[in-house]
Amino acid sequence: MKTILLIALLAFAIPTAYAGGNAGAGADKAKPCAACHGADFNTPTSADIPLLAGQHADYLARALTDYKSGERKNAVMNGQTAKLSAQDIQDLAAHIHGLKGKLKVIPLHRLVQ
């Protein structure tokens, strides 16, 4: 009985483990991004380019997907994302999310007055 339960639990856990991106693969794929966002993704080349290090992976994946589809408009980003696969996007998101960032979290109670 314990063996069957263990197999059932593993069957549900394995797809979840592989569902996200591979941060190691994302590191290689992120090299071209460093030209604008900075090697550490904290030092962009101009003020209108966002800091990305530490950003939520789901947000990054959605933004990249939207640039790829044209839903978000930016001539540079639309071109950079055009050839990315869905796995490339997940890998990039996982890598950038894992970087130590300078982004600040503002508690909701400080925003609502």
N, C-alpha and C positions, 0 to 999 in steps of 0.2 A: 504494500500500500504506500509506504514512504517513497519507494522508487517511482511509482506512478505519479505521485504528487510532485516530486522533484522534476521529473520530465515535463510535466504540464507547466510548472513555473518557468522552467528554462525556455520552453516553447514560446511563452509570452514575453520573456525578457530579451531574447536574442534579437528580434526585429527592432525593439526599442533601442538597443545598444548601437545598432547600425543606422538608425534613422537620421541622425544628425550628420554634421560635417566632420571631416578629418582635419584637425588644426595643423598637423604636420604637413599634409599636402597643401593646405591653404597658405602656409608660409612661403612655399615656392611660387604659388600662383599670385601672391600679393606683391611680388617684387616690382612689377610695373606701376603699381598703385603708389609706391613710395616716392615716385617722381613728383607727385603733387601733394600727397597727404603726409609725407615725411617718412623716413625709415622706421620710426617708432609709432607712427600714426598719431602723434601728439604735436608735431611741428610742421603744419602745412606751409606751403610756399607763399600763400597769400591769405589775407583775413577772410576772404569769402569761401575758402575751402574748409570744410568741417574737421574737427578733431574726431577721430573714430575709435581709437583704442579704448577697449572696455565697454563699448556700446553693446546693447543687448543683441544677441545673435539673430533673433527672429526679426528685429527691426532692420538689421543690416541685410538679411536675406530678402526681406520684402522690398527694401529700397533698391537693391541690385536687380531684383526681378522686375520692378517697375521701370527702371532705366532701360533694361533689356527690351521690354515690351513697348516702350515709348510712352507709357502712362506718366512717367516723370520725364520732364524735358530738361536736358543739359547736353549740349553738343559733344562735349568731351566724354561724359559718362555714358551717353547713349552709344557712342562708338566703342568705348572700352568694354562694355558689357555685351556687345552684339554677339560675340563668339563664345560666351560662357555657357556651359551646360548647367543644368540644375544642380548637379553634384559639385561643379566648380563653385557655384554660388554658396552652397552649404559649407564647403571647405573654407572659402574666404571668410564667411561669417563666423565660423568657429575659431579661426585663427585670430581675427581682429578682436573678437569678443574676449579672448583669453589674454590679450595684452593689457598691461597696467596702464590705465588711462588717467587723464587729468579732468575727466568729466565730473561734475559735482551733482549730487542728488539733493534736491530741495524737498524736504518733507512737505506733504500735502497741506498739513495744518498751517504752514507758513505762507502758502499761496492763497488760502481762503481766509478772508477777513470779514 
